[in-house]
Amino acid sequence: MTSNEQKIHIKTASIAGIWASKEAFSKAIGSGIGSEFSFLDIEILKNSKGKPIINILNNNLKEKLSNKQIDISITHDGGFAISAVIII
């Protein structure tokens, strides 16, 4: 987790949601977690209304996705965190 994420996501469920979101993002860009993408390449933050947003920290990835719309949804149910990321 980045220091910004640590400031706003302190509950265990929120941390699980971040993890699920980063996994979903890695799948949406087609790389998975590995040499092309790491968990520290993005951070999951919230806008002023509490909506989750993705802040891209990796400059190469930021340039590659600069003209794309990225939407994210995070939910929790039955002790599980579930996230979907859509890039268009």
Contacts in CASP RR format, 6 or more apart in sequence:
PFRMAT RR
TARGET T0000
AUTHOR 0000-0000-0000
METHOD contacts of the structure
MODEL  1
MTSNEQKIHIKTASIAGIWASKEAFSKAIGSGIGSEFSFLDIEILKNSKG
KPIINILNNNLKEKLSNKQIDISITHDGGFAISAVIII
1 9 0 8 1.000
1 15 0 8 1.000
1 18 0 8 1.000
1 39 0 8 1.000
1 43 0 8 1.000
2 40 0 8 1.000
2 43 0 8 1.000
2 57 0 8 1.000
4 43 0 8 1.000
4 45 0 8 1.000
4 55 0 8 1.000
5 18 0 8 1.000
5 43 0 8 1.000
5 44 0 8 1.000
5 45 0 8 1.000
8 14 0 8 1.000
8 45 0 8 1.000
8 46 0 8 1.000
9 15 0 8 1.000
9 18 0 8 1.000
9 44 0 8 1.000
13 76 0 8 1.000
13 79 0 8 1.000
13 81 0 8 1.000
16 76 0 8 1.000
16 80 0 8 1.000
16 81 0 8 1.000
17 44 0 8 1.000
17 74 0 8 1.000
17 76 0 8 1.000
17 81 0 8 1.000
17 83 0 8 1.000
18 44 0 8 1.000
19 39 0 8 1.000
19 81 0 8 1.000
20 74 0 8 1.000
20 81 0 8 1.000
20 82 0 8 1.000
20 83 0 8 1.000
21 44 0 8 1.000
21 52 0 8 1.000
21 54 0 8 1.000
21 72 0 8 1.000
21 74 0 8 1.000
21 83 0 8 1.000
21 85 0 8 1.000
22 33 0 8 1.000
22 39 0 8 1.000
22 42 0 8 1.000
22 44 0 8 1.000
23 32 0 8 1.000
23 33 0 8 1.000
23 83 0 8 1.000
24 72 0 8 1.000
24 83 0 8 1.000
24 84 0 8 1.000
24 85 0 8 1.000
25 37 0 8 1.000
25 42 0 8 1.000
25 54 0 8 1.000
25 70 0 8 1.000
25 72 0 8 1.000
25 85 0 8 1.000
26 32 0 8 1.000
26 33 0 8 1.000
26 34 0 8 1.000
26 37 0 8 1.000
27 85 0 8 1.000
28 85 0 8 1.000
28 86 0 8 1.000
28 87 0 8 1.000
29 37 0 8 1.000
29 61 0 8 1.000
29 65 0 8 1.000
29 87 0 8 1.000
31 37 0 8 1.000
33 39 0 8 1.000
37 58 0 8 1.000
37 61 0 8 1.000
40 57 0 8 1.000
41 56 0 8 1.000
41 57 0 8 1.000
41 58 0 8 1.000
41 61 0 8 1.000
42 54 0 8 1.000
42 55 0 8 1.000
42 56 0 8 1.000
42 57 0 8 1.000
42 58 0 8 1.000
42 61 0 8 1.000
43 54 0 8 1.000
43 55 0 8 1.000
43 57 0 8 1.000
44 52 0 8 1.000
44 53 0 8 1.000
44 54 0 8 1.000
44 55 0 8 1.000
44 72 0 8 1.000
44 74 0 8 1.000
45 52 0 8 1.000
45 53 0 8 1.000
45 54 0 8 1.000
45 55 0 8 1.000
46 52 0 8 1.000
46 53 0 8 1.000
47 53 0 8 1.000
52 72 0 8 1.000
52 73 0 8 1.000
52 74 0 8 1.000
53 72 0 8 1.000
54 70 0 8 1.000
54 72 0 8 1.000
54 85 0 8 1.000
56 62 0 8 1.000
56 65 0 8 1.000
65 87 0 8 1.000
68 87 0 8 1.000
68 88 0 8 1.000
69 87 0 8 1.000
69 88 0 8 1.000
70 85 0 8 1.000
70 86 0 8 1.000
70 87 0 8 1.000
71 85 0 8 1.000
71 86 0 8 1.000
71 87 0 8 1.000
72 83 0 8 1.000
72 84 0 8 1.000
72 85 0 8 1.000
72 86 0 8 1.000
73 83 0 8 1.000
73 84 0 8 1.000
74 81 0 8 1.000
74 82 0 8 1.000
74 83 0 8 1.000
75 81 0 8 1.000
75 82 0 8 1.000
75 83 0 8 1.000
76 82 0 8 1.000
END
